[in-house]
Amino acid sequence: MPYLSSINLNINRTQPYPYDVPAIKFGKHIDLSNKITFIIGENGTGKSSLLQTLAYRLQLPHMDGTSYSKKCFEAAKQLV
């Protein structure tokens, strides 16, 4: 059984960053019910922003032991 079965983004804004990256702008509902889910895309499409938002929202521990106060998590904080 998967930990997450879907991701729903209820965001009406489309500008500025991070709302205008494709993963956020067009990924309003992402089904994760399969055993394996691939998140693919070119550079700048929002893959990392999406994963960082999930990590921030779920308060998952960082691999490097740091907190969510790092600048790279500013977009994730806006999306939550």
Backbone hydrogen bonds, N-H to C=O, Kabsch-Sander energy under -0.5 kcal/mol:
donor,donor_aa,acceptor,acceptor_aa,energy
7,I,30,I,-2.3
9,L,28,K,-2.6
10,N,8,N,-0.7
11,I,9,L,-1.0
19,Y,16,P,-1.9
21,V,18,P,-1.1
23,A,45,T,-2.8
24,I,21,V,-1.3
25,K,21,V,-3.1
26,F,22,P,-2.6
27,G,22,P,-0.5
28,K,26,F,-1.0
30,I,7,I,-2.8
31,D,29,H,-0.5
32,L,5,S,-2.6
40,I,38,F,-0.6
45,T,42,E,-1.5
50,L,46,G,-2.5
51,L,47,K,-2.2
52,Q,48,S,-3.0
53,T,49,S,-1.9
54,L,50,L,-2.0
55,A,51,L,-2.5
56,Y,52,Q,-2.5
57,R,53,T,-2.7
58,L,54,L,-2.5
59,Q,55,A,-0.6
59,Q,56,Y,-0.6
60,L,55,A,-2.1
65,G,62,H,-0.7
70,K,67,S,-0.9
73,F,70,K,-1.8
74,E,71,K,-1.9
77,K,73,F,-2.1
78,Q,74,E,-1.5
79,L,75,A,-1.6
80,V,76,A,-1.1
